[in-house]
Amino acid sequence: MTKGRIAFQGELGANSHEACMAAFPDMEPVPHPTFEDAFEAVKAGDCQLGMIPVENSIAGRVTDVHHLLPSSGLKIIGERFKPIHFQLMANPGVKLEDLKTVQSMAIAIHQCRATVRRLGLKAETVGDTAGAAKLLAERPDPTRAAIAPALAARIYGLDILARDIEDTHNNTTRFLIMTADPEPAPPPPGAACVTSFVFRVRNLPAALYKALGGFATNGVNMTKLESYMEGGAFTATFFYGEVDGRPEDRALTLAFEELAFFTDRFEVLGTYPADPFRSR
């Protein structure tokens, strides 16, 4: 029996690759250059699942991902919180004192500023952390290092010269697990759940205030609400939200009914078990 495939954005060895391996060790992680490509691989059936980062505790939300979710045609069936650790790696035989330059994704360099400054390294940005490691393996240079996850060092044959060099050690990325199944199996009975949804308010005075009133009056805990520009217009009428519970819960049913009355678009993107990391 052929094992399933799970899509992620980035090169082999990226944090998303590590997240796939940790959550689904029996599936084959499949890299894609863009988020759109990863979504399409799931939608087309080339991959059964997608592992998509949506926010980071230091850097905030991942650019463009929430814009892509409503149009992806996919459903959310899970979430995973992954602690993020960065390693300083170089070609075999290189020593710390040989280094002059370090390359990585801009956000990774930013999160490792203390080590970069202490070593007196010049920082150069590339598009992906694992891509920085791959580039160094393809073009060996005894004066260069890369900042990337430990998995990248193992894949590309690099030596780790300094471990866990991130400035903040509670750095965490949240991933959503996506499927093309339009009606995925519901979460197990009794499991604490999160429901993700999108909506666009109607052009009425105080429409957003009225649309959200049902969550307060029915005692529903809203954990996320983010607004987006749509179609290039400078108006924040499109929203992504998350709440505790399942749509069939009486309180959430009533809240969604009230929300729908004041919106001209409303869609539940998925209901899935809450990661235990939330309660830490």
Salt bridges, closest charged atoms under 4 A:
GLU11 OE1 - LYS134 NZ 3.44
GLU18 OE1 - LYS82 NZ 2.89
GLU28 OE1 - ARG5 NH1 3.45
ASP46 OD2 - ARG5 NH2 3.09
GLU55 OE2 - ARG174 NH1 2.92
GLU55 OE1 - LYS224 NZ 2.76
GLU79 OE1 - ARG174 NE 2.78
GLU79 OE2 - ARG278 NE 2.58
GLU124 OE2 - LYS122 NZ 3.93
GLU124 OE1 - ARG144 NH2 2.89
ASP141 OD2 - ARG144 NE 3.69
GLU166 OE2 - HIS85 ND1 2.66
GLU166 OE2 - HIS169 ND1 3.05
GLU226 OE1 - ARG61 NH1 3.37
GLU226 OE1 - HIS66 NE2 3.80
GLU226 OE2 - LYS224 NZ 3.77
GLU230 OE1 - ARG200 NH1 3.39
GLU242 OE2 - ARG174 NH1 2.98
GLU242 OE1 - ARG278 NH2 3.75
ASP264 OD1 - ARG200 NE 2.84
GLU267 OE1 - ARG265 NH2 3.46
